[in-house]
Amino acid sequence: MFKTLSNKFYDIKNNFFSSGKINEKNIQDGIKAIEEALINADVNFRVVKGLVKRVKEKALGEELIKSVKPGDQFVQIVHYELVELMKSDDEERLPITKDLTVIMMVGLQGSGKTTTCGKLARYLIKKGHRPLLVAADTQRPAAIEQLKVLGKTLGEQISEERGEDFEVPVYSAPQDPPPKICKDAIPIAKENNNDIVILDTAGRLHIDDALMDELLSIRKKTKPDHVFFVMDSMTGQNAFDSAKIFNEQINIDGVVLTKLDSDAKGGAALSIKEVTGKPVKFVGVGEKLDALEEFHADRMANRILGMGDIVTLVDKAEQLMDEEKAEEMYQKMVDASFTMHDLLDQFQMIKKMGNLRDLMGMLPGGLGVQMQNVDIDESIFSRIEAIIHSMTPQERDMPDIINGSRKLRISKGSGTKVQEVNQLLNQFREMRKMMQNMSKSGMFGNMMSGMGGGLGGLGGMMPGMGGAKQRSRRKKKKRKKK
């Protein structure tokens, strides 16, 4: 996500402002580099021109603050303009103010609309709502069946998480026209005590009058509270034109960007509000039903500029770790009693949080930018888990007792090499030592308490990073030999 832009902005800051001195020449050079970076990232040309003009005016007219490095001030100006470009006037992603809220999803075929309906349903269920999914796409073969499968899968997931039966109903009437399907679904939702209705409407390969007439009819008959345009973030400039037409004819309330995790450029996220006048509300960051995130302009600007996104990272961790468990983990880190048992728990949590490279991209201080370019082998999780599972309970509690013969037994039991066992043990000791030092210096403090399990998750990643860095070094050596 934003790999192209993050790398470019990271280079711009290092190339033009690393000396700490700022003048008209390096401002001009930096602005030119920013313009090129934005255009290469598929940001709309008009958006680029406006952003660059505002940054230039502010940077050249900025009175330098003595306590802040000039280069950092320039980055702050860019950050402010990025946030202004993307932010929503309504900070709440999806206001629910009625007993029954109707959400209409629109977009072109292939944008991921039906899957997004399922993801949005899960998002709302986690917030205590009871959605009804409505299969109103009678044009695309298997669209109705796809939504039914999503509803069933989602119901099974929630039932397993809660330990009780939970159903996500899907209403369909393929013999009826879509406007009637959507209209009939509303009283059915009321009868079944559903408080949200999500309308999955039909898309087309291109915009046509028949599509717009159908959508306008659905809007008129159901009077939706929210209309979201679902857009594939990887489709480039043509998608902006489609979004603009949908807004002009249907009057959308916001945009859901899909496949943002696969979009290295990120131009759509930066352009869409300026082009349509409507903000991005949610972003799809993976194929799983829980891979839908709220869009926060300030967090996205942080990622683009290499400042990381610790808040989102912590949010993800907190969703998987209850408060009591987080407090227990925090205390173990503070007093350095963190064991292999805890490390195993952390790895299992991280696997549920999403793509590892994207998680690493949320780290601040330029580390996240650099880690996006590292070849991260996620199978290392499985190998480390196998190693820990091959240890006895005593060995997990006291790794220092693991001698040569124990290492050999563990390596055979896990199907790994003794050197991999050594590597894990060494990195575990380093991690525990680092936690001790952080505790002594007061770096944990209130920040860790507020983050819950967040830094625990980051700590758990560290052994995996060692393997990633070593593979990166090996690749460099091979290239040199060639």
Summary of the structure (lengths in Angstrom):
residues: 482
radius of gyration: 25.2
end to end distance: 31.7
largest distance: 74.6
contacts: 1597
relative contact order: 0.10
helix: 62%
strand: 8%
